[in-house]
Amino acid sequence: MDFSGFFEVFYQNILATTWLEVIAVLFGLLSVWYAKKENILVFPTGIISVLIYVYICLFAGLYADMGINAFYFVMSVYGWYKWTRKYQGDHYIPITKNSPKGHLISIGGTIIFFFILRYFLTNFTDSTVPNWDSVTTAIFLIGMWLMALKKIENWIFWIIGDLISIPLYFHKGLLLTSFQFTVFLIIAVMGYVEWRKKLTAKSNG
């Protein structure tokens, strides 16, 4: 595809973008930005975005992503609770690293979720991208869980998932969402750097 053809597709996709998707994108970006800043508003803004995406993904045929957004809602409520609980007196839950056991659980969980989701999508839905939909969903499931626990490794999962999601959503015609994941990728890298600095300062202090 030449540049003129690309921009024609770009323009047509912009025209096809709904206001509902615009709202979901804006709140999704706000949520990731607040996560980068370690701000509790990550959860209420995220809840608004994911509930809209449950609806969007249903009609786009991204069934696993629809499911993951429902899971995001549950984990957002859980994370909201965890981040506001007192930890060791007057302190809130701190940023920490995964333990070796935590790494095994994270990697093993990603693999198990992938095969479960792939089986479901292949056998019970009309998904045209079961492998890619399953792998991004599995990665984001673990990433969201790690974020709720304030594990710095959550950003690694978001970065990998974003890299895969950018072309996936473009392929499905959700251009604005594809752009959103590009911004997500940039913020995720920034978030990892910022959380790592905080973790290092805490260790040195």
Secondary structure as UniProt FT lines:
FT   HELIX           3..16
FT   HELIX           19..36
FT   TURN            37..38
FT   TURN            40..41
FT   HELIX           42..60
FT   HELIX           63..84
FT   STRAND          86..87
FT   TURN            88..90
FT   STRAND          91..92
FT   HELIX           100..124
FT   HELIX           130..148
FT   TURN            149..150
FT   TURN            152..153
FT   HELIX           154..171
FT   TURN            172..173
FT   HELIX           175..204
//
